[in-house]
Amino acid sequence: MTHVIDDAAQDKIADFEMKLMDIDSEHLGIPDAEYHSIVRMPSGEFSRICKDLSTIGDTVVISVTKEGVKFSTAGDIGTANIVLRQNTTVDKPEDAIVIEMNEPVSLSFALRYMNSFTKATPLSETVTISLSSELPVVVEYKVAEMGYIRYYLAPKIEEEEDTNP
């Protein structure tokens, strides 16, 4: 595949040729699912929370209850908990925190991946986080009128310690 970029203003032409890769892997289908809890919040707030928590630990626990959504972590230097309550009475709709909960959910995720997902923050003012105990989390950014970017991440599974002698 060849790409030619012509910049007439600077009298510059860039020519890139890349070999395409034929990757032989199975297609991962994403089934439609009903999620137990859905949180819509400002994307900047979600980005800040993930960044702040990553200074303390490497895993975020996202818990949705009737009280709100809690982001927590624990590390060698301490613990951190951030609780957001539903808030739809703000002046701007993009600043609202909307929580739809059919049943409580509490799942753990690697913060390094969540921080990678937040790189899409400049594309959308809001982020939707869909959680269900048996499914990967979906972090979705709506991109203007063009569509959306969705990231899927499986929860971390804590291994139980073997208590047999």
C-alpha positions as CSV (number, residue, x, y, z in Angstrom):
1,M,0.0,0.0,0.0
2,T,1.4,3.4,-1.0
3,H,0.6,6.8,0.6
4,V,1.7,10.0,-1.0
5,I,1.3,13.2,1.0
6,D,1.7,16.4,-1.0
7,D,2.1,19.7,0.9
8,A,2.1,22.4,-1.8
9,A,2.5,25.2,0.8
10,Q,5.9,23.9,1.8
11,D,6.9,22.3,-1.5
12,K,7.2,18.9,0.2
13,I,6.1,15.5,-1.0
14,A,6.2,12.5,1.4
15,D,6.0,9.0,-0.1
16,F,5.4,6.0,2.2
17,E,5.1,2.4,1.1
18,M,4.0,-0.2,3.6
19,K,3.7,-4.0,3.2
20,L,0.3,-5.3,4.2
21,M,0.2,-8.1,6.7
22,D,-2.0,-11.2,6.2
23,I,-2.9,-12.1,9.8
24,D,-4.3,-15.5,10.2
25,S,-6.4,-15.4,13.4
26,E,-9.9,-16.2,14.4
27,H,-12.5,-13.4,14.3
28,L,-13.7,-12.4,17.8
29,G,-17.4,-11.7,17.6
30,I,-18.9,-9.3,20.1
31,P,-22.4,-10.4,21.1
32,D,-25.1,-7.9,21.8
33,A,-25.8,-7.9,25.5
34,E,-27.9,-6.4,28.2
35,Y,-25.7,-4.8,30.8
36,H,-26.5,-4.7,34.5
37,S,-25.2,-1.2,35.0
38,I,-24.5,1.7,32.7
39,V,-22.7,4.9,33.8
40,R,-22.6,8.0,31.6
41,M,-20.2,10.7,32.8
42,P,-17.9,13.5,31.5
43,S,-15.0,11.9,29.7
44,G,-12.5,14.4,31.3
45,E,-13.7,13.3,34.8
46,F,-13.2,9.6,33.9
47,S,-9.7,10.4,32.5
48,R,-8.7,12.3,35.6
49,I,-10.0,9.5,37.9
50,C,-8.0,6.8,36.0
51,K,-4.9,9.0,36.0
52,D,-5.2,9.8,39.7
53,L,-5.8,6.2,40.8
54,S,-2.8,4.9,38.7
55,T,-0.5,6.9,41.0
56,I,-1.7,4.6,43.9
57,G,-2.3,1.2,42.4
58,D,-2.4,-0.8,39.2
59,T,-6.0,-2.1,39.4
60,V,-9.2,-0.2,39.6
61,V,-12.4,-1.7,41.1
62,I,-15.5,-0.1,39.6
63,S,-18.6,-0.7,41.8
64,V,-22.1,0.4,40.9
65,T,-24.6,0.5,43.7
66,K,-27.7,2.5,44.5
67,E,-25.4,5.0,46.2
68,G,-23.5,5.7,43.0
69,V,-20.4,4.6,41.2
70,K,-17.2,4.0,43.1
71,F,-13.7,3.8,41.6
72,S,-11.2,2.4,44.1
73,T,-7.6,1.1,44.2
74,A,-5.0,-0.1,46.6
75,G,-1.3,-0.1,46.4
76,D,1.9,-0.2,48.4
77,I,1.5,3.5,49.4
78,G,-2.2,3.4,50.4
79,T,-5.7,3.3,49.0
80,A,-8.0,5.6,47.1
81,N,-11.7,5.7,46.7
82,I,-13.7,8.1,44.5
83,V,-17.5,8.0,44.6
84,L,-19.7,9.8,42.1
85,R,-23.4,10.1,42.7
86,Q,-26.0,10.6,40.0
87,N,-26.2,14.2,39.1
88,T,-28.6,15.2,36.2
89,T,-29.4,18.8,37.5
90,V,-26.3,20.4,36.0
91,D,-26.4,23.3,33.6
92,K,-24.8,21.5,30.7
93,P,-26.0,17.9,29.8
94,E,-22.5,16.8,29.0
95,D,-21.6,17.4,32.7
96,A,-24.3,15.1,34.0
97,I,-23.6,11.8,35.7
98,V,-26.3,9.3,34.8
99,I,-26.4,5.8,36.4
100,E,-28.7,3.1,35.1
101,M,-28.5,0.1,37.5
102,N,-30.5,-3.1,37.1
103,E,-28.4,-4.9,39.6
104,P,-25.2,-4.0,41.6
105,V,-21.9,-4.7,39.9
106,S,-18.3,-4.7,41.2
107,L,-15.4,-5.6,38.9
108,S,-11.6,-5.1,38.8
109,F,-9.7,-3.8,35.7
110,A,-6.1,-3.1,34.9
111,L,-5.6,0.7,35.1
112,R,-2.9,0.7,32.4
113,Y,-5.5,-0.3,29.9
114,M,-8.1,2.1,31.2
115,N,-5.5,4.9,30.9
116,S,-5.0,3.9,27.3
117,F,-8.7,4.1,26.6
118,T,-8.8,7.6,28.0
119,K,-6.7,8.8,25.1
120,A,-10.0,9.1,23.2
121,T,-11.2,11.8,25.7
122,P,-10.6,14.7,23.3
123,L,-13.0,13.1,20.8
124,S,-16.1,13.2,23.1
125,E,-17.3,15.2,26.0
126,T,-19.0,12.1,27.6
127,V,-18.1,8.5,28.1
128,T,-20.4,5.5,28.7
129,I,-19.2,2.6,30.9
130,S,-21.3,-0.5,30.6
131,L,-20.7,-3.2,33.2
132,S,-22.0,-6.8,33.7
133,S,-20.5,-9.4,35.9
134,E,-20.1,-12.0,33.2
135,L,-19.0,-9.7,30.3
136,P,-16.1,-7.4,29.5
137,V,-16.6,-3.7,30.3
138,V,-17.4,-1.5,27.4
139,V,-15.9,2.0,27.5
140,E,-17.6,4.0,24.7
141,Y,-16.9,7.5,23.4
142,K,-19.4,8.9,20.9
143,V,-17.6,10.8,18.2
144,A,-19.8,13.7,17.0
145,E,-22.1,12.6,14.2
146,M,-19.6,10.1,12.9
147,G,-20.1,7.1,15.2
148,Y,-18.3,5.9,18.3
149,I,-15.1,4.3,19.6
150,R,-15.7,1.3,21.9
151,Y,-13.1,-0.4,24.0
152,Y,-13.7,-3.8,25.5
153,L,-11.7,-5.1,28.5
154,A,-12.2,-8.3,30.4
155,P,-12.2,-8.0,34.2
156,K,-9.3,-9.2,36.3
157,I,-10.0,-12.5,38.0
158,E,-8.5,-12.7,41.4
159,E,-7.0,-16.2,42.0
160,E,-8.1,-17.7,45.2
161,E,-5.3,-18.9,47.4
162,D,-5.1,-22.7,47.9
163,T,-6.0,-23.3,51.5
164,N,-5.2,-27.1,51.3
165,P,-2.1,-28.1,53.2
